[in-house]
Each structure stands twice: as structure tokens, then as C-alpha cells.
Amino acid sequence: MKIVCPVFTLVLLLTSSAWTQTAEEIVARCAQAMGGQDKINALRTMRFHPIFPDHGYKPLPFEIKRPNLSRVMNSLLVFDGKRACFLKGSNGKSGPEIVDAEEWKDYEVEIGFYFPAFFDHQAMFLGEFTVQEREAYALDVTLPLGARLTYFIDKKSFLPLKVTADFTIRGTIFRPERIYSDYKEVAGILFPHGFTYSSPHGILKGVMESVEVNVPLPDELFAIPEPQK
């Protein structure tokens, strides 16, 4: 008759539980921590007002319509999920100017920096890591245009701690990252109001002045005009 030590069984069960943690479970726990799955599902549009110190101290509004439309309001730069375009040219005075195709993936990364991509795209569980002296789960998301985002989710709060990107433009590898802090509730959903970001001056600290949710943003705002023949 085989005798199994209860302590050994408990350790085995705990180890097995850790290894069977799934991306779907972590995403669900994160949604609950941020405000609840129903609120996340009902969230269709967002308007962020971030302040980047190296760009001055006025907010640079950024709009998102899930899953992959975005608009930089100040420069009228739009991304329709496939292409990016300056609607009035990069100088703000000429006609529509399509951004070089190599750079399009950068714009879907930007969306994922503002709002977790794992709520709209398939995620893969990578394991457990230590981030900012906290234990975290890592989720990997490959975006439609090929860039990869890795999110680190705090094991205690289940809120995103950090996100790193990995993509290549014209042969150069880019790995920007953001570390989130100062979560505040907006319409029942927690959004980080502090974040780090990569800049030519190194890693700087940005501030989210405010966030608006479910504002009217018709698809036409993100439409890219067809080139004139």
C-alpha cells in the first residue's frame, strides 16, 4: 500500500496550481480589479490627457476607439488599425500625408500603452517575474501588425505594473516601456495617472491630467482619405 505524505501532496498541488495559471484567468482577474468585466466590456472609447514634460506642460490629448483606432488630436494624426496619416500633413498646412509603412506598428503599440491590449487581442502567459520589487504575472500579446507587448500584472492587486514593447522599424529594434502608478477611478474604472516613458532624454515621468470614457467618437474621425488620382 503506497503512503502519500500530506505535506508533499500540498506542495505538489500548490506547484501544479502555479503552473496551470492561464492567460484567460489573469485577464479576467485584471478586468475585475480595474472595475469589473461588465465595465471593461462596455468601454468603447477613451480620451486621455497626458502631460509629457519634455513636450511642455500642456496635455497632448490622445483618443482611442477599441480595438485599434487612435487619434492624436493636436496634430490630427490618425491610425485606422492598418495605416497612420497626418490629415493636414506633417507640417499641419498641406494635405493628407500617409506615414511611412515601417512606422505603422508604432501606433498600435501606442494604443497598447494607454489601454491593455490583452482585453482586445489574444494573450499568452509567460510566467512569473519580479517588477519594482513586486511579484507579477507576465502576459505576451502579439499585435496585428507584428509588434509584441509584454504586460506585467501585480500578483496582489492584479493591476498592470509595467508594459514593454518589442518591434523593428527599418532594421532598428525598439524596446520602449512604461511603468504605471497612481491608479484613480474614472467612471468606475481604474486608470493609471502616473507613468514613465522613454524619451531622447532618458526615462521620464509623465502625468495623466484626466481621462474621459465613452465619449462620442464616430469612425469618420479616424478615416484616412483615399489618395487623389
C-alpha positions as CSV (number, residue, x, y, z in Angstrom):
1,M,0.0,0.0,0.0
2,K,1.5,3.3,-1.1
3,I,1.5,6.1,1.5
4,V,1.5,9.7,0.3
5,C,2.8,12.4,2.7
6,P,0.1,15.1,3.2
7,V,2.8,17.8,3.2
8,F,4.2,16.6,-0.1
9,T,0.7,16.5,-1.6
10,L,0.0,20.1,-0.6
11,V,3.3,21.2,-2.1
12,L,2.5,19.3,-5.3
13,L,-0.9,20.8,-5.5
14,L,0.4,24.4,-5.0
15,T,3.1,23.9,-7.6
16,S,0.6,22.4,-10.0
17,S,-1.8,25.4,-9.5
18,A,1.0,27.8,-10.3
19,W,1.9,26.0,-13.5
20,T,-1.7,25.8,-14.7
21,Q,-2.3,29.5,-14.3
22,T,-3.8,30.7,-17.7
23,A,-3.7,33.9,-19.5
24,E,-7.5,33.9,-19.6
25,E,-7.7,33.8,-15.8
26,I,-5.2,36.6,-15.3
27,V,-7.0,38.8,-17.9
28,A,-10.3,38.1,-16.1
29,R,-8.8,39.0,-12.7
30,C,-7.3,42.2,-14.1
31,A,-10.6,43.2,-15.6
32,Q,-12.2,42.6,-12.2
33,A,-9.5,44.6,-10.4
34,M,-9.9,47.6,-12.8
35,G,-13.6,47.8,-12.2
36,G,-15.3,44.7,-13.4
37,Q,-15.7,42.7,-16.6
38,D,-19.0,44.4,-17.5
39,K,-17.5,47.9,-17.3
40,I,-14.5,46.8,-19.4
41,N,-16.8,45.3,-22.0
42,A,-18.9,48.5,-22.1
43,L,-15.8,50.7,-22.5
44,R,-15.7,51.6,-26.2
45,T,-13.9,54.9,-26.4
46,M,-11.3,56.8,-24.3
47,R,-9.8,60.3,-24.4
48,F,-6.6,60.7,-22.5
49,H,-5.0,64.0,-21.5
50,P,-1.3,63.1,-20.7
51,I,1.4,65.5,-19.9
52,F,4.9,64.7,-21.2
53,P,7.4,67.1,-19.5
54,D,9.8,67.1,-22.5
55,H,7.0,68.3,-24.7
56,G,5.8,71.0,-22.3
57,Y,3.2,71.1,-19.6
58,K,0.1,71.2,-21.6
59,P,-1.8,67.9,-22.2
60,L,-1.5,66.2,-25.5
61,P,-4.9,64.6,-26.0
62,F,-5.0,61.1,-27.3
63,E,-8.2,59.3,-28.4
64,I,-8.8,55.6,-28.7
65,K,-11.8,53.7,-30.2
66,R,-11.5,50.0,-29.5
67,P,-10.0,47.8,-30.6
68,N,-7.4,49.6,-32.8
69,L,-8.4,53.2,-33.8
70,S,-6.5,56.2,-32.5
71,R,-6.1,59.9,-33.0
72,V,-3.6,62.5,-31.7
73,M,-5.9,65.5,-31.6
74,N,-3.2,68.3,-31.6
75,S,-1.5,67.1,-34.8
76,L,-4.6,65.4,-36.4
77,L,-2.6,62.2,-36.7
78,V,-4.9,59.2,-37.1
79,F,-4.4,55.5,-37.1
80,D,-7.1,53.3,-38.6
81,G,-5.7,50.0,-37.4
82,K,-3.7,49.5,-40.6
83,R,-2.2,52.8,-41.6
84,A,-1.3,56.1,-40.0
85,C,-1.8,59.5,-41.6
86,F,-1.3,63.2,-40.8
87,L,-4.6,64.6,-42.1
88,K,-3.2,68.1,-42.7
89,G,0.4,67.0,-43.4
90,S,3.3,66.6,-41.0
91,N,3.7,70.4,-41.2
92,G,0.0,71.0,-40.4
93,K,-0.6,73.0,-43.5
94,S,-0.6,70.7,-46.5
95,G,-2.9,67.9,-47.4
96,P,-3.2,64.3,-46.0
97,E,0.2,62.6,-45.7
98,I,0.5,58.9,-45.1
99,V,3.1,57.9,-42.5
100,D,5.8,55.6,-43.8
101,A,4.6,52.0,-43.6
102,E,7.5,50.9,-41.5
103,E,6.2,53.1,-38.7
104,W,2.6,51.9,-38.6
105,K,3.2,49.3,-35.9
106,D,4.4,52.0,-33.6
107,Y,0.9,53.4,-33.5
108,E,-0.8,50.2,-32.4
109,V,1.9,49.9,-29.7
110,E,0.9,53.4,-28.5
111,I,-2.7,52.2,-28.1
112,G,-1.5,49.3,-26.0
113,F,0.5,51.6,-23.8
114,Y,-2.7,53.5,-22.9
115,F,-5.1,50.6,-22.6
116,P,-4.2,46.9,-22.1
117,A,-4.1,45.1,-25.4
118,F,-5.0,41.8,-23.8
119,F,-8.6,43.0,-23.5
120,D,-8.8,43.1,-27.3
121,H,-6.2,40.6,-28.5
122,Q,-5.1,37.1,-27.6
123,A,-2.6,36.9,-24.7
124,M,-0.1,34.2,-23.7
125,F,1.0,33.5,-20.2
126,L,4.8,33.8,-19.9
127,G,5.4,33.1,-16.2
128,E,6.1,35.0,-13.0
129,F,8.6,37.8,-12.6
130,T,9.7,40.5,-10.1
131,V,9.0,44.0,-11.2
132,Q,9.6,47.1,-9.0
133,E,10.2,44.6,-6.1
134,R,6.7,43.1,-6.6
135,E,5.8,39.7,-7.9
136,A,4.0,39.8,-11.2
137,Y,2.4,37.7,-13.9
138,A,3.6,38.3,-17.4
139,L,1.3,38.3,-20.4
140,D,2.6,38.4,-24.0
141,V,0.4,39.9,-26.8
142,T,1.4,39.9,-30.5
143,L,-0.4,42.8,-32.2
144,P,-1.9,42.5,-35.7
145,L,1.0,44.5,-37.4
146,G,3.6,42.4,-35.7
147,A,4.8,44.3,-32.6
148,R,4.9,42.5,-29.3
149,L,3.7,43.8,-25.9
150,T,4.6,42.2,-22.6
151,Y,2.4,43.2,-19.6
152,F,3.4,42.6,-16.0
153,I,0.4,42.2,-13.7
154,D,0.8,42.7,-10.0
155,K,0.0,39.4,-8.3
156,K,-1.7,41.1,-5.3
157,S,-3.7,43.9,-6.9
158,F,-4.0,42.4,-10.4
159,L,-3.4,45.8,-11.9
160,P,-0.8,46.4,-14.7
161,L,2.5,47.4,-13.3
162,K,4.6,47.7,-16.4
163,V,4.4,47.1,-20.2
164,T,7.3,46.6,-22.6
165,A,7.2,46.7,-26.4
166,D,9.4,44.9,-28.9
167,F,9.3,45.9,-32.6
168,T,11.6,46.7,-35.5
169,I,11.5,49.8,-37.8
170,R,13.9,50.0,-40.7
171,G,16.2,47.4,-39.2
172,T,16.3,49.1,-35.8
173,I,14.9,47.3,-32.7
174,F,12.8,49.4,-30.4
175,R,12.0,48.3,-26.8
176,P,10.2,51.2,-25.1
177,E,8.4,50.6,-21.8
178,R,6.0,52.2,-19.3
179,I,5.7,51.7,-15.6
180,Y,2.3,52.6,-14.2
181,S,1.4,54.2,-10.9
182,D,-1.2,56.3,-9.1
183,Y,-4.4,54.5,-10.2
184,K,-7.5,56.6,-9.9
185,E,-11.1,55.7,-10.7
186,V,-12.8,57.2,-13.7
187,A,-16.5,56.2,-14.3
188,G,-15.9,53.1,-12.2
189,I,-12.7,52.0,-13.9
190,L,-9.2,52.3,-12.5
191,F,-6.7,54.1,-14.8
192,P,-3.0,54.9,-14.0
193,H,-2.4,58.6,-13.7
194,G,1.3,58.3,-13.4
195,F,3.6,56.6,-15.9
196,T,7.2,56.5,-17.1
197,Y,8.1,56.8,-20.7
198,S,11.1,56.6,-23.0
199,S,12.4,59.9,-24.4
200,P,15.6,61.2,-26.1
201,H,16.5,62.5,-22.6
202,G,16.1,59.0,-21.0
203,I,13.2,57.7,-18.9
204,L,10.9,60.5,-17.7
205,K,7.8,60.6,-15.6
206,G,4.5,61.6,-17.2
207,V,1.2,62.6,-15.6
208,M,-2.3,61.8,-16.8
209,E,-4.2,65.0,-16.1
210,S,-7.6,63.4,-16.9
211,V,-9.3,60.5,-18.7
212,E,-12.7,60.6,-20.4
213,V,-14.6,57.4,-21.3
214,N,-17.3,56.5,-23.8
215,V,-17.1,59.9,-25.5
216,P,-18.8,60.2,-28.9
217,L,-16.1,59.3,-31.4
218,P,-17.6,58.3,-34.8
219,D,-15.5,56.2,-37.2
220,E,-15.3,59.1,-39.5
221,L,-12.8,60.8,-37.2
222,F,-10.3,58.0,-37.8
223,A,-10.9,57.7,-41.6
224,I,-7.9,58.2,-43.8
225,P,-8.7,59.9,-47.1
226,E,-8.0,58.0,-50.3
227,P,-5.2,59.5,-52.4
228,Q,-6.4,61.7,-55.1
229,K,-5.8,60.5,-58.7
